[in-house]
Amino acid sequence: MKRKWTNIKIMEPEIIQMRESGKSRQEIAEALGLEKRQVIWWVSRYNRRKKAGVTIAKHKGRPRKTPITTEHEKDLRIKELEREVELYRSFLHAAGRM
């Protein structure tokens, strides 16, 4: 009878090697004494982890109609930093450290 629960982390190198050699999920499951579903779930988790490692930052919102000037950019950055400082001050005050 096939195992219901297995620490698949231990078997990862074997599974990866079998996948690279072209074996199907069913063949991998039979070779390792697992259920096919366990291998399918592991492969999807593995692919998700690989995909999550490579992220590209996307700009949110609608693109600008006119490019931003450096002076305006500086003003926006100063306002952003002032908001952060105010947030830190309120946190320190709430924590009783200020």
Sequence and secondary structure as in RCSB ss.txt:
>XXXX:A:sequence
MKRKWTNIKIMEPEIIQMRESGKSRQEIAEALGLEKRQVIWWVSRYNRRKKAGVTIAKHKGRPRKTPITTEHEKD
LRIKELEREVELYRSFLHAAGRM
>XXXX:A:secstr
   S   HHHHHHHHHHHHHTT  HHHHHHHHT  HHHHHHHHHHHHHHHHHHS      S   SS   HHHHHH
HHHHHHHHHHHHHHHHHHHHT  
